[in-house]
Amino acid sequence: MLTLQIPDPIYQRLVNTANATGRSLEEVMLHALKVGSPPDWDNVPDEFKADLAALDRLEDEALWKIATAQKTLEEMTRYRDTACCGTNWYSNSSEQSSSAIPYLNRD
C-alpha cells in the first residue's frame, strides 16, 4: 500500500474523469500513471536508448516544438537517406547517421 498526497485540483480532475467515464478512481489513477510514467527501457534497442533518454529529459514545450517542426523536402530526403544504420538506402556509400541529428534538430 502506498499513501500519496495529491493536490486538490489534480484529485478533483481524476474524480471527474472517473465519474464521466464510469470507471473507478483507482482505474483512472493507474491509467494516468501508466501513460505518464517513464518509458519501459527493456524493449528499446540499444542504439536508440541515448536519444530517447535525452528526449525524456526535455520539457513539454521543447518536445512540442520538435513534434510540430516542419521540415523541407530536402531535409526529409536527407533524413530518409541516413536513417537506416547511417547508410544511404539507395547506394553503397556510408554516412554517419549521427551527422544528420543536428541537421534535423536545427531551427
GIRAUR-V157161 format. One record per residue. N is the residue number from 0. RES is the residue in one letter. PHI is phi in whole degrees, -180 to 180 (* if undefined). PSI is psi in whole degrees, 0 to 359 (999 if undefined). Layout:
BEGIN
n	res	phi	psi
N	RES	PHI	PSI
N	RES	PHI	PSI
END
This chain:
BEGIN
n	res	phi	psi
0	M	*	141
1	L	-128	134
2	T	-105	129
3	L	-132	128
4	Q	-85	118
5	I	-113	130
6	P	-57	144
7	D	-53	316
8	P	-62	323
9	I	-70	316
10	Y	-59	314
11	Q	-65	323
12	R	-63	319
13	L	-66	317
14	V	-63	315
15	N	-61	320
16	T	-65	317
17	A	-61	315
18	N	-64	316
19	A	-69	329
20	T	-100	353
21	G	72	19
22	R	-102	163
23	S	-74	156
24	L	-60	319
25	E	-60	316
26	E	-63	317
27	V	-64	316
28	M	-66	317
29	L	-64	321
30	H	-64	316
31	A	-61	319
32	L	-67	320
33	K	-64	311
34	V	-77	339
35	G	-100	0
36	S	-86	162
37	P	-58	158
38	P	-66	158
39	D	-83	104
40	W	-74	347
41	D	-64	331
42	N	-101	7
43	V	-93	126
44	P	-59	143
45	D	-53	322
46	E	-68	346
47	F	-105	350
48	K	-62	317
49	A	-65	316
50	D	-66	318
51	L	-67	323
52	A	-64	321
53	A	-65	317
54	L	-65	324
55	D	-65	335
56	R	-87	350
57	L	-77	150
58	E	-74	160
59	D	-56	320
60	E	-62	317
61	A	-67	319
62	L	-64	319
63	W	-64	321
64	K	-62	318
65	I	-66	315
66	A	-66	328
67	T	-101	6
68	A	-65	142
69	Q	-102	131
70	K	-113	148
71	T	-76	166
72	L	-60	321
73	E	-62	316
74	E	-65	317
75	M	-68	325
76	T	-65	316
77	R	-62	318
78	Y	-60	312
79	R	-58	319
80	D	-75	342
81	T	-114	356
82	A	-70	327
83	C	-91	97
84	C	57	26
85	G	74	14
86	T	-117	137
87	N	-65	125
88	W	-65	337
89	Y	-106	5
90	S	-150	176
91	N	-92	357
92	S	-72	147
93	S	-109	142
94	E	-140	141
95	Q	-70	123
96	S	-65	333
97	S	-64	336
98	S	-70	340
99	A	-82	338
100	I	-62	310
101	P	-63	326
102	Y	-63	319
103	L	-75	331
104	N	-88	0
105	R	-66	141
106	D	-78	999
END
